[in-house]
């Protein structure tokens, strides 16, 4: 779903009153009747409400639905975008929107700026609205979900959860982007001057980078949290390093974090570790081995006793961040939103495709990530074509050039 706010300047205050009324009515009604929209909006005359409804429907911010008992309207993702953007504009946290930076599994990333011209990043969560057609076929929770699932509500919960994670982690000194604002399904955060680690081929100090990444995983776990998607796609390498104490990277993407008390905590911890080992082994040709002759346990890799952290051996709780943000699994008394948990759980277990290989997340009883000398899976024949298609989609979104259309689910499709 592409962000299109070209009609924002033409909407009146009454239009936004009616748009908010449709949003509020959607909490209890799959289709919101016109009479309820008028009642919630607080408009004086029904004619004014009908005029606003007509204008909003023309620009596809709401859509008319013919129900068996009555006719009404539903809020579209475009309308949801307008409400979120309007909220940030009213708070002066956002002033202008730029081009697309990237398209993720369940989100779109845009460059924006505030009224002082400072560049920032806007992340728009779109749970249930996958960005790539090839990924859609692997979405288990899309197949399991019923028609009444409100993906806008779940996207809003996911954005709020990520904003909480980032705010807390940033205040605790973790190297994550500084969050500035959150509205509905959008999160405004610091723009990092760098590039994804997936593009890294040379580095001034590979052993230190490897050790610092492993220490980040361990520090996060000791504070009560596991990232669950710690890989080269969610690590930004800075272009400029301030000093020798700067590790040179920033970690992003936190809505799928879980507590170390989660029943699958050890599995996800070791998977995060293995993702980093795999990248360094294949791309940077760095594969350290444990050395019992070394006594230094303050890091991991060459020159240290251990090559990588292990959940049972190294994790020792020293903080309760999982409880502060009510992360999944921290307490049976606080299960959280079960619908959101089901959707995010599928995000944790998505099929992950790297540049040269692919693998699917395994179950609890799998030893896929526990073997140091496991056999690499053969690359699927379709991986290259899927990656090429995804790259063309990103280029079309960025440049605006290309036969880019959307299907009924909002998935981007390139037509020949």
C-alpha positions as CSV (number, residue, x, y, z in Angstrom):
1,X,0.0,0.0,0.0
2,X,1.7,3.2,-1.2
3,X,1.4,6.3,0.9
4,X,-0.5,9.0,-1.1
5,X,-1.4,12.2,0.7
6,X,-1.9,14.3,-2.3
7,X,-5.5,15.2,-1.4
8,X,-4.6,16.2,2.2
9,X,-4.5,19.9,1.5
10,X,-8.1,19.8,0.1
11,X,-9.7,18.2,3.1
12,X,-11.6,20.5,5.5
13,X,-12.0,20.2,9.3
14,X,-15.5,18.7,8.8
15,X,-14.0,16.0,6.5
16,X,-11.6,15.0,9.2
17,X,-14.4,14.9,11.8
18,X,-16.3,12.5,9.6
19,X,-13.2,10.4,8.9
20,X,-12.5,10.1,12.6
21,X,-16.1,9.1,13.2
22,X,-15.8,6.3,10.7
23,X,-12.6,5.2,12.5
24,X,-14.3,5.2,15.9
25,X,-17.4,3.4,14.6
26,X,-15.2,0.7,13.1
27,X,-14.1,-0.4,16.5
28,X,-17.6,-1.9,17.1
29,X,-19.0,-2.2,13.6
30,X,-17.6,-3.9,10.5
31,X,-19.7,-1.6,8.4
32,X,-20.5,1.8,10.0
33,X,-24.0,3.1,9.2
34,X,-24.4,6.7,8.0
35,X,-26.6,7.6,11.0
36,X,-23.9,6.5,13.4
37,X,-21.2,8.4,11.5
38,X,-23.3,11.5,11.8
39,X,-23.9,10.9,15.5
40,X,-20.2,10.4,16.4
41,X,-18.9,13.2,14.2
42,X,-20.9,15.8,16.0
43,X,-21.9,17.6,12.8
44,X,-24.9,19.8,13.0
45,X,-26.7,18.9,9.8
46,X,-26.9,15.5,8.2
47,X,-26.4,17.2,4.8
48,X,-22.9,18.3,6.0
49,X,-22.1,14.7,7.0
50,X,-23.4,13.4,3.6
51,X,-21.3,15.9,1.7
52,X,-18.1,15.0,3.7
53,X,-18.9,11.3,3.2
54,X,-19.2,11.8,-0.6
55,X,-15.9,13.8,-0.7
56,X,-14.0,11.2,1.3
57,X,-15.4,8.3,-0.8
58,X,-14.3,10.1,-4.0
59,X,-10.6,10.1,-2.9
60,X,-10.9,6.5,-1.5
61,X,-10.4,7.3,2.2
62,X,-13.6,5.4,3.0
63,X,-15.5,2.9,0.9
64,X,-19.2,2.1,0.7
65,X,-20.4,-1.3,1.6
66,X,-23.8,-2.7,1.0
67,X,-24.8,-4.8,4.0
68,X,-27.7,-7.3,4.2
69,X,-29.5,-5.0,6.8
70,X,-28.1,-1.5,6.0
71,X,-25.6,0.4,3.9
72,X,-22.6,1.9,5.5
73,X,-18.9,2.7,5.1
74,X,-15.5,1.3,6.0
75,X,-12.3,3.1,6.7
76,X,-9.6,2.3,4.0
77,X,-5.9,2.1,4.6
78,X,-5.6,5.4,2.8
79,X,-8.0,6.9,5.2
80,X,-6.0,5.4,8.1
81,X,-2.8,6.9,6.7
82,X,-4.5,10.4,6.5
83,X,-5.6,10.3,10.1
84,X,-2.1,9.3,11.3
85,X,-0.4,11.9,9.2
86,X,-2.9,14.6,10.3
87,X,-2.2,13.8,13.9
88,X,1.6,14.3,13.4
89,X,1.1,17.4,11.4
90,X,-1.0,18.9,14.2
91,X,1.8,18.1,16.7
92,X,4.4,19.6,14.4
93,X,6.5,16.5,14.5
94,X,6.3,16.1,10.7
95,X,6.3,18.8,8.1
96,X,7.0,17.2,4.7
97,X,7.3,13.8,3.2
98,X,9.9,12.5,0.8
99,X,10.6,9.4,-1.2
100,X,10.4,5.7,-0.2
101,X,13.5,4.4,1.6
102,X,12.6,0.8,1.7
103,X,9.8,-1.8,1.8
104,X,9.8,-4.4,4.6
105,X,7.9,-7.6,5.2
106,X,5.1,-5.8,7.1
107,X,6.0,-2.1,6.8
108,X,6.9,0.7,4.4
109,X,9.7,3.2,5.2
110,X,9.6,6.8,4.1
111,X,12.0,9.8,4.5
112,X,10.3,12.8,6.1
113,X,11.4,16.0,7.7
114,X,10.3,18.3,10.5
115,X,9.6,22.0,10.3
116,X,13.3,22.7,10.8
117,X,14.3,20.6,7.8
118,X,15.8,17.8,9.9
119,X,15.6,14.5,8.0
120,X,13.8,11.7,9.9
121,X,12.3,8.3,9.1
122,X,8.7,7.3,9.1
123,X,7.9,3.6,9.5
124,X,4.3,2.6,8.5
125,X,3.2,-0.7,9.9
126,X,0.9,-2.7,7.5
127,X,0.2,-6.0,9.1
128,X,-1.8,-8.2,6.8
129,X,-0.9,-6.1,3.8
130,X,2.4,-7.7,2.7
131,X,4.5,-5.6,0.4
132,X,5.6,-8.4,-2.0
133,X,3.4,-10.9,-3.9
134,X,6.0,-13.6,-3.4
135,X,6.0,-13.2,0.4
136,X,2.1,-13.3,0.5
137,X,2.0,-17.0,-0.3
138,X,4.0,-17.8,2.8
139,X,1.9,-15.8,5.3
140,X,0.3,-18.5,7.5
141,X,-1.7,-16.0,9.5
142,X,-3.2,-14.5,6.4
143,X,-4.7,-17.9,5.6
144,X,-5.8,-18.6,9.2
145,X,-7.3,-15.2,9.9
146,X,-11.0,-14.7,9.6
147,X,-12.8,-11.9,7.7
148,X,-13.4,-9.9,10.9
149,X,-9.8,-9.4,11.7
150,X,-9.0,-5.7,11.9
151,X,-5.6,-5.3,10.4
152,X,-5.6,-1.6,11.0
153,X,-6.1,-2.1,14.7
154,X,-3.3,-4.7,14.7
155,X,-1.0,-2.4,12.8
156,X,-1.7,0.3,15.3
157,X,-0.9,-2.0,18.2
158,X,2.3,-3.2,16.5
159,X,3.5,0.4,16.0
160,X,2.7,1.4,19.5
161,X,4.6,-1.7,20.8
162,X,7.6,-0.8,18.7
163,X,7.5,2.8,19.9
164,X,7.5,1.5,23.5
165,X,10.4,-0.8,22.8
166,X,12.5,1.8,21.2
167,X,11.7,4.5,23.7
168,X,12.7,2.3,26.6
169,X,15.8,0.8,24.9
170,X,17.0,4.3,23.8
171,X,16.6,5.6,27.4
172,X,18.6,2.7,28.7
173,X,21.6,3.4,26.3
174,X,21.0,0.8,23.7
175,X,22.1,1.7,20.2
176,X,18.8,2.0,18.5
177,X,17.2,5.0,16.6
178,X,15.7,7.7,18.8
179,X,11.9,7.6,18.5
180,X,10.2,11.0,18.2
181,X,6.5,10.3,17.8
182,X,3.9,7.6,17.2
183,X,0.4,7.9,15.8
184,X,-1.8,4.9,15.0
185,X,0.2,2.6,12.7
186,X,3.1,5.1,12.1
187,X,6.3,5.5,14.0
188,X,8.6,8.6,13.6
189,X,12.3,8.0,14.4
190,X,15.8,9.2,13.9
191,X,17.3,8.8,10.5
192,X,20.6,6.9,10.5
193,X,23.3,8.0,8.1
194,X,24.4,4.6,7.0
195,X,23.4,1.4,5.1
196,X,22.0,-2.0,5.9
197,X,24.7,-4.5,6.9
198,X,23.5,-6.8,4.1
199,X,25.5,-4.6,1.8
200,X,28.7,-4.7,3.9
201,X,31.7,-6.4,2.2
202,X,34.6,-4.6,3.9
203,X,35.1,-3.3,7.4
204,X,38.1,-1.7,9.2
205,X,37.7,-4.1,12.1
206,X,35.6,-7.2,11.4
207,X,36.5,-9.1,14.7
208,X,35.3,-6.1,16.8
209,X,32.1,-5.6,14.8
210,X,31.3,-9.3,15.2
211,X,32.0,-9.2,19.0
212,X,30.0,-6.0,19.5
213,X,27.0,-7.5,17.7
214,X,27.1,-10.6,19.9
215,X,27.5,-8.5,23.0
216,X,24.4,-6.5,21.9
217,X,22.4,-9.7,21.7
218,X,23.6,-10.8,25.1
219,X,23.1,-7.3,26.7
220,X,19.5,-7.2,25.4
221,X,18.8,-10.7,26.7
222,X,20.3,-9.8,30.1
223,X,17.9,-7.0,30.2
224,X,15.0,-9.4,29.6
225,X,14.4,-9.1,25.8
226,X,15.2,-11.1,22.7
227,X,15.1,-9.3,19.3
228,X,13.8,-12.4,17.3
229,X,14.8,-10.9,13.9
230,X,18.5,-9.9,14.5
231,X,20.0,-10.2,11.0
232,X,21.9,-8.2,8.4
233,X,18.6,-6.6,7.2
234,X,17.9,-5.0,10.6
235,X,21.4,-3.7,11.4
236,X,22.5,-0.3,10.0
237,X,26.2,0.3,9.5
238,X,27.1,4.0,10.1
239,X,29.0,5.9,7.4
240,X,30.9,7.9,9.9
241,X,32.1,6.6,13.3
242,X,32.4,9.3,16.0
243,X,35.2,7.7,18.1
244,X,36.8,4.4,19.2
245,X,34.0,3.8,21.6
246,X,31.3,4.0,18.9
247,X,30.5,0.4,17.8
248,X,29.5,1.8,14.3
249,X,26.1,0.2,14.0
250,X,22.5,0.8,15.0
251,X,19.8,-1.9,15.4
252,X,16.3,-1.4,14.1
253,X,12.9,-3.3,13.9
254,X,11.6,-4.3,17.3
255,X,7.9,-5.1,17.2
256,X,8.5,-8.9,17.4
257,X,10.6,-8.8,20.5
258,X,9.9,-11.4,23.3
259,X,10.8,-11.9,26.9
260,X,13.5,-14.3,28.0
261,X,10.7,-16.0,29.9
262,X,9.0,-16.9,26.7
263,X,8.7,-20.7,26.1
264,X,10.7,-20.4,22.8
265,X,13.2,-17.8,24.2
266,X,16.3,-20.1,23.8
267,X,15.4,-21.0,20.2
268,X,15.0,-17.4,19.1
269,X,18.1,-16.3,21.0
270,X,20.2,-18.9,19.2
271,X,18.6,-18.1,15.9
272,X,19.6,-14.4,16.3
273,X,23.2,-15.6,17.1
274,X,23.2,-18.0,14.1
275,X,22.0,-15.3,11.7
276,X,25.1,-13.1,12.5
277,X,27.4,-16.1,12.4
278,X,26.0,-17.1,9.0
279,X,26.5,-13.6,7.5
280,X,30.0,-13.2,8.8
281,X,30.9,-16.6,7.6
282,X,29.5,-16.3,4.1
283,X,30.0,-12.6,3.3
284,X,33.0,-11.5,5.4
285,X,34.8,-14.9,5.6
286,X,35.1,-14.6,9.3
287,X,34.2,-17.8,11.3
288,X,35.9,-17.8,14.8
289,X,36.2,-21.0,16.8
290,X,36.1,-21.3,20.6
291,X,39.6,-21.4,22.2
292,X,39.8,-22.9,25.7
293,X,43.3,-21.5,26.0
294,X,41.9,-18.0,26.2
295,X,40.6,-16.7,29.5
296,X,39.0,-13.5,28.3
297,X,35.2,-13.9,28.4
298,X,34.3,-10.1,28.0
299,X,33.6,-10.6,24.2
300,X,33.2,-13.2,21.5
301,X,35.3,-14.3,18.5
302,X,39.0,-14.5,18.0
303,X,41.0,-13.7,21.1
304,X,38.1,-14.6,23.4
305,X,37.3,-17.9,25.1
306,X,33.9,-18.3,23.4
307,X,33.1,-17.9,19.7
308,X,29.5,-16.9,20.3
309,X,27.0,-16.6,23.3
310,X,24.8,-19.4,24.4
311,X,21.5,-18.9,26.1
312,X,22.0,-21.3,29.0
313,X,25.6,-20.4,29.6
314,X,25.7,-16.6,29.2
315,X,22.2,-15.1,29.8
316,X,21.8,-13.8,33.3
317,X,19.0,-11.3,34.0
318,X,20.0,-7.9,35.3
319,X,17.0,-5.8,34.3
320,X,13.2,-6.2,33.7
321,X,12.7,-4.4,30.4
322,X,10.4,-7.2,29.3
323,X,8.1,-6.6,32.2
324,X,8.1,-2.8,31.7
325,X,6.9,-3.1,28.1
326,X,4.8,-6.3,28.7
327,X,6.8,-8.2,26.1
328,X,5.3,-11.5,24.9
329,X,5.9,-14.3,27.3
330,X,7.1,-12.3,30.3
331,X,4.1,-13.3,32.4
332,X,1.2,-15.6,32.1
333,X,-0.9,-13.0,33.9
334,X,-0.4,-10.5,31.0
335,X,-0.9,-12.3,27.7
336,X,-1.5,-9.1,25.8
337,X,-3.6,-8.8,22.7
338,X,-3.9,-12.4,21.4
339,X,-4.7,-11.3,17.8
340,X,-1.6,-9.2,17.7
341,X,0.5,-11.9,19.2
342,X,-0.7,-14.4,16.6
343,X,0.2,-12.0,13.8
344,X,3.6,-11.0,15.2
345,X,4.4,-14.6,15.9
346,X,4.1,-15.3,12.2
347,X,6.5,-12.3,11.6
348,X,9.0,-14.0,13.9
349,X,8.7,-17.2,11.9
350,X,8.6,-15.8,8.4
351,X,10.6,-17.4,5.6
352,X,13.8,-15.5,5.6
353,X,15.6,-15.1,2.2
354,X,19.2,-13.7,2.0
355,X,21.2,-12.8,-1.0
356,X,22.6,-16.3,-1.8
357,X,20.6,-18.7,0.2
358,X,17.2,-19.3,1.9
359,X,16.0,-21.0,4.9
360,X,12.7,-21.4,6.9
361,X,12.4,-21.1,10.6
362,X,12.4,-24.5,12.3
363,X,10.3,-25.8,15.2
364,X,11.4,-26.1,18.8
365,X,12.7,-29.7,18.3
366,X,14.9,-28.8,15.4
367,X,18.7,-28.8,15.7
368,X,19.1,-26.7,12.6
369,X,20.7,-23.8,14.5
370,X,22.5,-25.9,17.1
371,X,25.0,-27.6,14.7
372,X,28.3,-25.9,13.9
373,X,28.8,-27.9,10.7
374,X,25.3,-28.4,9.4
375,X,24.8,-28.8,5.6
376,X,23.7,-25.6,3.8
377,X,20.3,-25.9,2.2
378,X,20.3,-25.8,-1.6
379,X,19.1,-22.6,-3.0
380,X,15.6,-22.8,-4.4
381,X,15.4,-22.2,-8.2
382,X,12.8,-19.5,-7.7
383,X,14.9,-17.4,-5.2
384,X,16.7,-15.4,-7.8
385,X,13.6,-14.5,-9.8
386,X,11.7,-13.5,-6.6
387,X,14.6,-11.4,-5.4
388,X,14.8,-9.7,-8.8
389,X,11.1,-9.0,-8.7
390,X,11.3,-7.5,-5.3
391,X,14.2,-5.3,-6.3
392,X,12.2,-4.0,-9.3
393,X,9.3,-3.3,-7.0
394,X,11.5,-1.2,-4.7
395,X,13.0,0.6,-7.7
396,X,9.5,1.4,-9.0
397,X,8.4,2.7,-5.6
398,X,11.4,4.9,-5.3
399,X,11.5,6.3,-8.8
400,X,7.8,6.2,-9.6
401,X,8.7,4.5,-12.9
402,X,7.2,1.1,-13.8
403,X,4.0,-0.7,-14.3
404,X,3.3,-1.0,-10.6
405,X,-0.2,-2.0,-9.5
406,X,-1.9,-3.5,-6.4
407,X,-4.1,-6.5,-6.0
408,X,-7.2,-6.7,-3.8
409,X,-5.0,-7.3,-0.7
410,X,-2.8,-4.3,-1.4
411,X,0.2,-6.3,-2.6
412,X,2.5,-4.6,-5.1
413,X,2.5,-6.3,-8.5
414,X,4.7,-5.6,-11.5
415,X,2.8,-6.1,-14.8
416,X,4.7,-7.0,-17.9
